[in-house]
Amino acid sequence: MRDIPALAFLTIKSAWLKNLCISFFKSHFAELVKLSTGKLADRSVKELIQFCRDNHCAQVSVLHRGKVIVDEVFSTHPVDVAAIQNGIVALLIGIAQEKFLLETFDNMNHHVEPEWTQLGPWDEAKLQIEHLMQMTTGMDDELEPEGKIGETWRYNNVAYQQLKKILSLHTGLSLNELSSNWLFEPLNMRESEWRDREMLLPDGTPYSAFFSTAADLIKVGTMVLNRGKPVLNDEYYIDQLHQPGSTENPSWGLLWWNNNQDRFMVPNSNKVFTGPPIESAPPDLISARGYNGDHLGISPGMGLVVALTIQPGQSGNKRLVQDCWSLLTHNVF
């Protein structure tokens, strides 16, 4: 009987220690989780950087909710980011529209001299600026009839070049000058410029390439994430960039890709693929993409902007963007 008080004391002490441990765990749970996930995120970010290094990236930048969490430079030189330039031109057209220089539903022949195509006069008169942006021109690369205007999706890089000419025509400025005034300087993009390529258009003028870095592209992506601010006030226009531009390829809008449709087509192919263009990325992704893996992607829901550039002369891993988004969505966030 004399052992009962001692047993009771031990029981009380054990219960007290148990409650103390539970109380400590509850009060510090958030910090413990944060510490654990922070270490996981650090490891995953390092894995992402190594992955980009192994796949010949020139630079990679990732911004999450206003904070740059990755800014890795493997090559300091700006690179030709290929078709990412489409997204830049779309933004310049939006600014031009806000300045009342044009409207996307304008007929092309209101801005350029007639007979710039090989279409008949009635068909050429139907062509609108938005048809060139949606890639539903009804023409091949020789600007001959192929398909139906406003319906048939075919990536037409020759017709697309006319959009740049319209911008210069209405401003009296070169593409570099107006891009600097409207976009590069307001966004503090110090490593971006347009350069002439050696390849010539049918009228003898050179194609133009857009050279940039991931750090500069992140600034463009942040502008899109902020629905145009601080450069473009027309939020509706930003929303329209990634709306389906055709029934044939609903994943393509106004020179930007969306990621929430059930099928898509790609340049230089008539094949229709099922699912979104980037299966590993969130459905709300808006992106501008180059053939070799250059990529600018924005996910408003995740507050995420991702920019990848590929080193010159490298063909790139065809699954680079898919794998990159898989690393981001499954490991980092």
TORBA-8188 format. One record per residue: x, y, z of N, C-alpha, C in turn; residue in one letter; residue number from 1. Coordinates in steps of 0.2 Angstrom, whole numbers. Layout:
BEGIN
n.east|n.north|n.up|ca.east|ca.north|ca.up|c.east|c.north|c.up|residuo|num
X|Y|Z|X|Y|Z|X|Y|Z|a|NUM
...
This chain:
BEGIN
n.east|n.north|n.up|ca.east|ca.north|ca.up|c.east|c.north|c.up|residuo|num
4|-6|0|0|0|0|4|6|0|m|1
10|6|3|15|12|4|17|13|-3|r|2
17|9|-8|20|10|-15|15|14|-19|d|3
8|14|-17|3|17|-22|4|25|-23|i|4
6|29|-17|7|36|-19|13|37|-24|p|5
18|33|-23|24|33|-28|22|31|-35|a|6
18|26|-36|15|24|-42|11|30|-45|l|7
7|33|-41|2|38|-43|6|44|-46|a|8
12|46|-42|16|51|-43|19|50|-50|f|9
22|44|-51|25|42|-58|20|43|-64|l|10
14|41|-62|8|41|-67|7|48|-69|t|11
6|52|-64|5|59|-65|11|63|-69|i|12
17|61|-67|23|64|-70|23|62|-77|k|13
22|55|-79|21|53|-86|16|56|-90|s|14
10|57|-87|5|61|-91|7|68|-92|a|15
10|71|-87|12|78|-88|17|79|-93|w|16
22|74|-93|27|74|-99|24|73|-106|l|17
19|69|-106|16|67|-112|12|74|-115|k|18
9|77|-110|5|83|-112|10|88|-114|n|19
15|89|-110|20|94|-112|23|93|-119|l|20
24|87|-121|27|85|-128|22|87|-133|c|21
15|85|-131|10|86|-136|9|94|-137|i|22
9|97|-132|9|105|-132|14|108|-136|s|23
21|105|-135|26|108|-138|26|106|-146|f|24
24|100|-148|23|99|-155|18|103|-158|f|25
12|104|-155|7|108|-158|9|115|-159|k|26
12|118|-154|14|125|-154|20|126|-159|s|27
24|121|-161|29|122|-165|29|118|-172|h|28
23|115|-173|21|111|-179|23|115|-185|f|29
20|121|-186|21|125|-192|29|126|-193|a|30
33|128|-188|40|129|-189|43|122|-191|e|31
41|117|-188|44|110|-190|43|109|-197|l|32
37|110|-199|35|108|-206|39|113|-211|v|33
39|119|-209|42|124|-213|50|122|-214|k|34
53|120|-209|60|118|-209|61|112|-214|l|35
56|108|-213|57|101|-217|56|103|-224|s|36
50|106|-226|49|108|-233|54|112|-236|t|37
57|117|-232|62|121|-234|68|118|-236|g|38
70|113|-233|76|108|-235|74|104|-241|k|39
68|102|-241|66|98|-247|66|103|-253|l|40
63|109|-252|63|114|-258|70|116|-260|a|41
75|117|-255|82|118|-257|85|112|-261|d|42
83|106|-259|86|101|-263|83|100|-270|r|43
77|102|-270|73|101|-277|75|107|-282|s|44
77|113|-279|79|118|-283|86|117|-286|v|45
90|114|-282|97|112|-284|96|106|-289|k|46
91|102|-289|90|97|-294|88|100|-300|e|47
83|105|-300|81|108|-306|87|112|-309|l|48
91|115|-305|97|119|-308|102|114|-312|i|49
103|108|-309|107|103|-312|104|100|-318|q|50
98|99|-318|94|97|-324|95|102|-330|f|51
94|108|-328|95|113|-334|102|113|-336|c|52
107|113|-332|114|113|-334|115|107|-338|r|53
112|101|-337|114|95|-340|110|95|-347|d|54
105|99|-348|101|99|-354|103|106|-358|n|55
109|109|-357|111|114|-361|107|120|-361|h|56
105|122|-355|101|128|-354|107|134|-354|c|57
105|140|-357|109|145|-356|108|149|-350|a|58
102|150|-348|100|153|-342|93|150|-339|q|59
92|150|-333|85|148|-330|83|153|-325|v|60
77|155|-325|75|160|-320|68|157|-318|s|61
66|157|-311|60|156|-308|58|161|-303|v|62
52|164|-304|49|169|-299|43|166|-296|l|63
43|166|-290|37|163|-286|34|169|-282|h|64
28|171|-283|24|176|-279|29|182|-278|r|65
32|184|-283|35|190|-283|43|190|-281|g|66
45|184|-279|52|183|-277|55|178|-282|k|67
61|180|-284|65|176|-288|69|170|-284|v|68
67|164|-285|70|159|-281|75|155|-285|i|69
75|156|-292|81|153|-296|83|158|-301|v|70
89|160|-302|92|164|-307|99|162|-308|d|71
99|156|-312|105|153|-314|107|155|-321|e|72
114|156|-322|117|158|-328|122|154|-330|v|73
121|150|-335|127|145|-338|130|149|-343|f|74
127|153|-347|130|157|-352|128|164|-351|s|75
132|169|-351|130|176|-350|127|180|-356|t|76
128|177|-362|126|180|-368|118|179|-369|h|77
115|185|-371|108|184|-374|108|179|-380|p|78
102|175|-380|102|170|-386|96|171|-390|v|79
96|169|-396|90|169|-400|84|164|-397|d|80
79|167|-394|74|163|-391|69|161|-395|v|81
70|161|-402|65|158|-407|58|161|-406|a|82
53|156|-406|46|158|-406|44|162|-400|a|83
48|162|-395|46|166|-389|44|173|-391|i|84
48|175|-397|46|182|-400|39|183|-401|q|85
35|178|-403|28|179|-404|25|182|-399|n|86
26|180|-392|23|183|-387|25|190|-386|g|87
31|192|-388|33|199|-387|29|203|-392|i|88
29|201|-398|25|204|-404|18|205|-402|v|89
15|200|-399|8|201|-396|7|206|-391|a|90
12|207|-387|11|212|-382|12|219|-385|l|91
17|220|-390|18|226|-394|12|228|-398|l|92
8|223|-400|2|224|-404|-3|227|-399|i|93
-4|224|-393|-8|226|-388|-7|234|-386|g|94
-1|235|-385|1|242|-384|-1|247|-390|i|95
1|245|-396|-1|249|-402|-9|250|-402|a|96
-13|245|-400|-20|245|-400|-22|250|-395|q|97
-19|250|-389|-20|255|-384|-19|262|-386|e|98
-14|263|-390|-12|269|-393|-16|271|-399|k|99
-21|267|-401|-26|269|-406|-22|269|-413|f|100
-17|265|-414|-14|264|-420|-17|259|-424|l|101
-20|254|-421|-23|248|-425|-28|245|-420|l|102
-31|240|-423|-36|235|-419|-35|228|-422|e|103
-35|223|-418|-34|217|-420|-39|214|-425|t|104
-45|217|-425|-49|215|-431|-49|219|-437|f|105
-44|223|-437|-43|227|-444|-41|223|-449|d|106
-43|224|-455|-41|221|-461|-34|223|-463|n|107
-30|218|-465|-23|219|-466|-22|224|-471|m|108
-26|224|-476|-25|229|-482|-27|236|-480|n|109
-29|237|-474|-30|244|-471|-23|246|-469|h|110
-18|242|-468|-12|244|-465|-6|242|-470|h|111
-7|238|-475|-1|236|-480|-4|237|-487|v|112
0|238|-492|-2|238|-499|-5|232|-501|e|113
-11|232|-505|-14|226|-507|-9|222|-512|p|114
-11|216|-513|-7|211|-517|0|209|-513|e|115
0|209|-507|6|207|-503|5|199|-502|w|116
0|196|-504|-1|189|-504|-2|186|-511|t|117
-3|180|-512|-4|176|-518|-12|174|-518|q|118
-15|177|-513|-23|176|-513|-26|180|-519|l|119
-32|178|-520|-36|182|-524|-38|189|-520|g|120
-40|194|-524|-41|200|-521|-47|200|-515|p|121
-52|196|-517|-58|195|-512|-55|192|-505|w|122
-51|186|-506|-49|183|-500|-44|187|-497|d|123
-39|190|-500|-34|194|-497|-38|200|-493|e|124
-43|202|-495|-47|208|-492|-50|205|-485|a|125
-51|199|-484|-54|196|-478|-49|195|-473|k|126
-42|195|-474|-37|194|-469|-37|200|-464|l|127
-37|198|-458|-37|202|-452|-31|201|-448|q|128
-29|206|-444|-23|206|-440|-23|200|-436|i|129
-29|198|-433|-30|193|-428|-29|186|-432|e|130
-31|186|-438|-30|179|-442|-22|178|-442|h|131
-18|183|-443|-11|182|-443|-8|180|-436|l|132
-11|182|-431|-10|181|-424|-12|174|-422|m|133
-18|172|-424|-21|165|-423|-18|160|-427|q|134
-14|162|-432|-12|157|-437|-17|154|-441|m|135
-22|157|-443|-28|155|-447|-28|159|-454|t|136
-22|160|-457|-22|164|-463|-25|161|-469|t|137
-25|154|-469|-27|151|-475|-22|151|-481|g|138
-16|151|-479|-10|152|-484|-5|147|-482|m|139
0|146|-487|6|142|-485|12|147|-485|d|140
18|145|-484|23|149|-483|25|153|-489|d|141
22|151|-495|23|156|-501|17|161|-502|e|142
13|161|-497|7|165|-496|2|163|-502|l|143
2|157|-504|-3|154|-508|-8|151|-504|e|144
-14|151|-507|-20|148|-504|-19|141|-501|p|145
-20|140|-495|-20|133|-492|-25|133|-485|e|146
-30|130|-486|-35|130|-481|-40|136|-481|g|147
-44|137|-476|-49|142|-475|-47|147|-470|k|148
-48|154|-473|-46|159|-468|-50|159|-462|i|149
-47|160|-456|-51|161|-450|-53|154|-447|g|150
-51|148|-451|-53|142|-448|-47|137|-448|e|151
-43|136|-454|-38|131|-454|-32|134|-450|t|152
-29|130|-445|-24|132|-442|-17|129|-445|w|153
-13|134|-447|-6|132|-449|-1|138|-447|r|154
4|136|-444|9|140|-442|12|144|-448|y|155
11|150|-449|14|153|-455|18|159|-452|n|156
25|157|-452|30|162|-450|31|168|-455|n|157
30|166|-461|31|172|-466|25|177|-466|v|158
19|175|-465|14|180|-464|14|184|-458|a|159
17|180|-453|17|183|-446|22|189|-446|y|160
27|189|-450|32|195|-451|29|201|-452|q|161
23|201|-456|20|207|-458|17|211|-452|q|162
16|208|-446|14|211|-440|20|216|-437|l|163
26|214|-438|31|218|-436|32|224|-441|k|164
31|223|-447|31|229|-452|25|234|-451|k|165
19|231|-449|14|236|-447|16|240|-441|i|166
19|237|-436|21|241|-430|26|247|-432|l|167
31|245|-436|36|250|-438|33|255|-443|s|168
28|253|-447|25|258|-452|21|263|-448|l|169
17|261|-443|13|266|-439|17|271|-434|h|170
23|269|-432|26|273|-428|32|276|-431|t|171
34|274|-437|40|277|-440|47|275|-436|g|172
46|270|-432|52|268|-428|54|261|-430|l|173
60|259|-429|62|252|-431|59|248|-425|s|174
60|241|-426|57|237|-421|61|237|-415|l|175
67|238|-415|71|239|-409|69|246|-405|n|176
68|251|-409|67|257|-406|60|257|-402|e|177
55|255|-406|48|255|-403|48|250|-397|l|178
51|244|-398|52|239|-392|55|242|-386|s|179
60|246|-387|64|249|-382|59|254|-378|s|180
56|258|-382|51|263|-379|45|261|-376|n|181
42|255|-378|36|253|-376|37|247|-371|w|182
42|243|-371|43|237|-367|50|237|-363|l|183
55|237|-367|62|236|-364|63|241|-358|f|184
62|247|-360|64|252|-355|59|252|-349|e|185
53|252|-350|48|252|-344|49|246|-340|p|186
51|240|-343|52|234|-339|59|233|-337|l|187
63|238|-338|71|237|-337|74|231|-339|n|188
72|230|-346|75|224|-349|81|226|-353|m|189
87|225|-350|94|227|-352|97|223|-357|r|190
95|217|-358|98|212|-362|94|209|-368|e|191
90|213|-370|85|211|-375|86|215|-381|s|192
86|212|-387|86|216|-394|84|212|-399|e|193
81|215|-405|80|212|-411|86|212|-416|w|194
88|207|-419|93|207|-424|91|203|-430|r|195
93|206|-436|92|203|-442|95|196|-443|d|196
91|191|-446|94|185|-448|96|185|-455|r|197
100|180|-457|102|180|-464|97|178|-469|e|198
92|174|-467|87|172|-471|82|178|-473|m|199
80|178|-479|76|183|-482|69|181|-483|l|200
64|186|-482|57|185|-484|56|186|-491|l|201
50|184|-494|49|185|-501|50|192|-504|p|202
49|197|-500|50|204|-502|57|206|-502|d|203
62|201|-500|69|203|-499|71|206|-493|g|204
67|207|-488|69|210|-481|71|204|-477|t|205
75|205|-472|77|199|-468|72|198|-462|p|206
72|191|-461|68|189|-455|72|192|-449|y|207
68|193|-443|71|196|-437|71|191|-432|s|208
76|191|-428|76|186|-422|76|191|-415|a|209
73|188|-410|73|191|-404|78|188|-399|f|210
83|192|-397|88|189|-392|87|192|-385|f|211
87|187|-381|86|189|-374|89|184|-369|s|212
88|185|-362|90|181|-357|84|179|-353|t|213
85|174|-349|80|172|-344|78|177|-339|a|214
83|181|-337|81|186|-332|77|192|-335|a|215
78|193|-342|73|198|-345|67|195|-346|d|216
66|189|-348|60|186|-350|55|185|-344|l|217
59|184|-338|55|184|-332|51|191|-331|i|218
54|196|-333|51|203|-332|44|203|-337|k|219
45|200|-343|39|200|-347|34|196|-344|v|220
36|190|-341|31|185|-338|28|189|-332|g|221
31|192|-329|28|196|-323|23|201|-325|t|222
24|204|-331|20|209|-334|13|205|-336|m|223
14|200|-339|8|196|-341|4|193|-334|v|224
8|191|-329|5|189|-323|1|194|-320|l|225
4|200|-320|0|206|-318|-5|209|-322|n|226
-7|205|-327|-12|207|-332|-10|214|-336|r|227
-4|215|-338|-2|220|-342|2|226|-338|g|228
1|226|-332|4|231|-328|12|230|-327|k|229
16|235|-328|14|243|-328|14|245|-335|p|230
14|241|-340|15|244|-347|8|244|-351|v|231
4|239|-350|-2|239|-354|-8|239|-349|l|232
-13|244|-350|-19|244|-345|-25|240|-347|n|233
-25|237|-353|-30|233|-356|-30|226|-353|d|234
-33|225|-348|-33|218|-345|-37|213|-349|e|235
-42|216|-353|-46|211|-357|-41|209|-363|y|236
-37|213|-365|-32|210|-371|-28|205|-368|y|237
-25|206|-362|-21|201|-359|-25|194|-359|i|238
-31|195|-356|-35|188|-356|-36|185|-362|d|239
-37|189|-368|-38|186|-374|-32|183|-377|q|240
-26|184|-375|-20|182|-378|-20|174|-378|l|241
-23|171|-373|-23|164|-372|-30|160|-373|h|242
-34|164|-375|-41|161|-377|-40|157|-383|q|243
-44|151|-384|-43|148|-390|-44|152|-397|p|244
-40|152|-401|-40|156|-407|-43|152|-413|g|245
-44|145|-413|-47|142|-418|-50|135|-415|s|246
-55|132|-419|-57|125|-417|-52|120|-418|t|247
-48|121|-424|-43|116|-425|-38|115|-420|e|248
-35|121|-418|-30|121|-413|-32|126|-407|n|249
-36|123|-402|-39|128|-397|-33|130|-392|p|250
-28|126|-392|-22|128|-387|-18|134|-389|s|251
-20|136|-395|-16|142|-397|-21|148|-398|w|252
-19|154|-395|-23|160|-395|-20|165|-399|g|253
-19|171|-397|-16|176|-400|-8|176|-399|l|254
-5|172|-403|3|171|-402|5|168|-396|l|255
1|166|-391|2|163|-385|-1|156|-385|w|256
1|152|-381|-2|145|-380|-5|145|-373|w|257
-11|141|-373|-14|140|-366|-13|132|-365|n|258
-15|130|-359|-14|123|-357|-20|120|-354|n|259
-26|122|-356|-32|120|-353|-37|117|-358|n|260
-34|115|-364|-39|112|-369|-37|105|-370|q|261
-41|101|-373|-41|94|-374|-37|91|-380|d|262
-34|96|-384|-30|94|-390|-26|100|-392|r|263
-21|99|-396|-17|104|-399|-13|102|-405|f|264
-11|106|-409|-7|105|-415|0|109|-414|m|265
5|107|-418|11|110|-417|13|113|-424|v|266
18|117|-425|20|120|-431|23|114|-436|p|267
22|115|-442|25|110|-447|22|103|-447|n|268
16|103|-444|13|96|-444|5|97|-444|s|269
2|92|-447|-5|92|-447|-8|87|-442|n|270
-4|84|-438|-6|80|-433|-9|83|-427|k|271
-15|80|-425|-18|83|-419|-16|79|-413|v|272
-14|82|-408|-12|78|-402|-17|79|-396|f|273
-18|74|-392|-23|74|-387|-20|77|-381|t|274
-24|80|-377|-22|83|-370|-19|90|-371|g|275
-16|93|-366|-13|99|-366|-6|99|-369|p|276
-4|105|-371|3|105|-374|9|103|-369|p|277
8|105|-362|12|103|-357|9|99|-351|i|278
9|93|-352|4|89|-347|7|90|-340|e|279
13|91|-338|15|92|-332|14|99|-329|s|280
12|103|-333|11|110|-330|4|111|-328|a|281
2|116|-324|-5|117|-322|-9|120|-328|p|282
-16|118|-327|-20|120|-333|-20|127|-334|p|283
-19|132|-330|-19|139|-331|-13|142|-334|d|284
-8|137|-336|-2|140|-339|-3|144|-345|l|285
0|149|-346|1|153|-352|8|153|-354|i|286
9|152|-361|16|151|-362|18|154|-369|s|287
24|156|-370|27|157|-377|33|152|-377|a|288
34|149|-383|39|143|-383|43|143|-390|r|289
49|142|-389|53|141|-395|54|133|-396|g|290
56|132|-403|57|125|-405|61|121|-401|y|291
67|124|-399|72|120|-396|72|119|-388|n|292
66|122|-385|65|122|-378|65|128|-375|g|293
67|134|-378|66|140|-375|59|141|-373|d|294
58|144|-367|51|144|-364|50|150|-359|h|295
44|153|-360|42|157|-355|35|155|-353|l|296
34|153|-347|28|151|-344|25|155|-338|g|297
19|156|-338|16|159|-332|10|155|-330|i|298
10|154|-323|4|151|-320|1|156|-315|s|299
-4|159|-316|-7|164|-312|-9|161|-305|p|300
-12|155|-305|-14|152|-299|-8|150|-294|g|301
-3|148|-297|3|147|-293|7|153|-292|m|302
6|158|-295|10|164|-294|17|163|-297|g|303
17|159|-302|24|157|-304|25|159|-312|l|304
32|161|-313|34|163|-319|41|159|-320|v|305
41|156|-326|47|152|-327|50|154|-334|v|306
56|155|-334|60|156|-341|66|152|-342|a|307
66|149|-348|72|144|-349|74|147|-356|l|308
81|147|-357|84|148|-363|89|143|-365|t|309
90|142|-371|94|136|-373|101|139|-377|i|310
106|136|-375|113|138|-378|113|137|-386|q|311
116|142|-389|116|142|-396|119|135|-399|p|312
116|132|-404|119|126|-407|117|120|-404|g|313
113|120|-398|110|115|-395|103|113|-397|q|314
102|107|-399|95|106|-401|90|105|-395|s|315
93|103|-389|89|103|-383|85|96|-383|g|316
84|95|-377|80|89|-375|72|90|-377|n|317
69|86|-381|62|88|-383|57|88|-377|k|318
59|84|-372|55|84|-366|57|89|-360|r|319
62|94|-362|65|98|-357|59|102|-354|l|320
55|105|-357|50|109|-354|45|105|-349|v|321
43|99|-352|39|94|-349|42|92|-342|q|322
48|90|-343|52|88|-337|53|93|-332|d|323
55|99|-334|56|105|-330|50|107|-326|c|324
44|107|-329|38|108|-325|36|102|-320|w|325
38|96|-322|37|91|-318|41|92|-311|s|326
47|94|-312|51|95|-306|48|101|-302|l|327
46|106|-305|43|111|-302|37|110|-298|l|328
32|106|-301|25|105|-298|26|100|-293|t|329
30|95|-294|30|89|-290|35|89|-284|h|330
40|93|-285|45|93|-280|46|100|-276|n|331
46|106|-280|47|112|-277|41|115|-274|v|332
35|114|-277|29|118|-275|24|112|-273|f|333
